Amino acid sequence: MVEQARADSSATSTVKAAALQGEQRRAGRWVPGEDARVRSAWTRGRVLAALAVLTAGLLAFHRAVPNSIGRLGSLLEAFLPWLGLVVVVLLGVALARRSATALVALLMPVAVWMYLFGGLLLPGAKPGAHDLLVVQHNVSDENTDPAGTARALADAKPDLIALEELVPPALLVYEKTLASDYPHHTVQGTVGLWSKHPLTDTRLLDIKPQGIVEAWSRGLRTVVHTPHGEIAAYVAHLPSVRVRASGLASSWRDESAGLLGEAVAADRLKTVILLGDLNSTVDDRGLAPLASRMNVAERGFAFSFPAAFPLARIDQVMARSATVAHIRTLPATGSDHLPVAARITLG
């Protein structure tokens, strides 16, 4: 009798559970374990499809994200390529759910991402006869091996080496180590440029935001006399940004970028090269005063910061009346940044 009662109770529970699942399905609710069998491939994954469309919208219309609240627009743009990882995660879930709707929707963010960043994945063209190789590196004022850092940069055999966060006594080490291969150099404040070609008309570049009251010299402009003509070279280190609970603190960086953009726009020479730690990516609207006036890298991601796990390229090489054909990172040094090397095609 006891066994019969248990059997009847189990059967009753099974019937009730089946009835409840049936009601949930009729109400349009998802039932764990049953969804894949009951719904079709076109009715499953509607939430995933919506997330795919949202991701595509953020990629395509990132400029529409306002900066008025915590500079959310700039924060998104600083890590914009990483939205591709969101697409990968959504793809994995869509395959697990066997959702045709989500898979079709994912074509949108994939297409937008490829349009924005796919070209950076392509190999660069072969070096030409009128190319310059330049290296940009924030060497860090806490670098304990300036001699090793200098040798590592010189091993790339660039025409120009731009350095930031130059402080004594490390500056003397850089000057001594690079002297034989780079007989021409200039240092203004904490930034410097070493060159295989003569430099003239060097001057300090004032890009100091008004809110900074202490001594602050982080920009220079000089003329490089290359075999292919005169080039105005700028080296700059824009103010740092901070991610806080209130959002991105970048007002000083943006102000400094505006001053630098005005200086580049007013330069009398046709060809201009800008090298520096700009503390942002080229997608960040905070660098629009520069990126809108100059060419940025056509090939290569070259994420340079932080060196231990690079998430963004904030060390930039830009050019006017020249092409930044390819950019890449060099091996790590004693800095918290990775060096970047860029090939610039003149003409």
Secondary structure, DSSP 8 states (H G I E B T S, - for coil): -HHHHHHHHHHHHHHHHHHHHHHHHHTT---TTTHHHHS-TTTS-HHHHHHHHHHHHHHHTGGGS-STTTTHHHHHHHTGGGHHHHHHHHHHHHHHHT-HHHHHHTHHHHHHHHHHHGGGGS------TTEEEEEEEE--TT-S-HHHHHHHHHTT--SEEEEES--TTHHHHHHHHHTTT--EEEEETTEEEEESS-EEEEEE-----TT--S----EEEEEEEETTEEEEEEEEE----EEETTEEE-HHHHHHHHHHHHHHHT-SSS-EEEEEE-SS-TTSGGGHHHHTTSB--SS-----BSTTS--B--EEEEEESEEEEEEEE----SSSS--EEEEEEE-
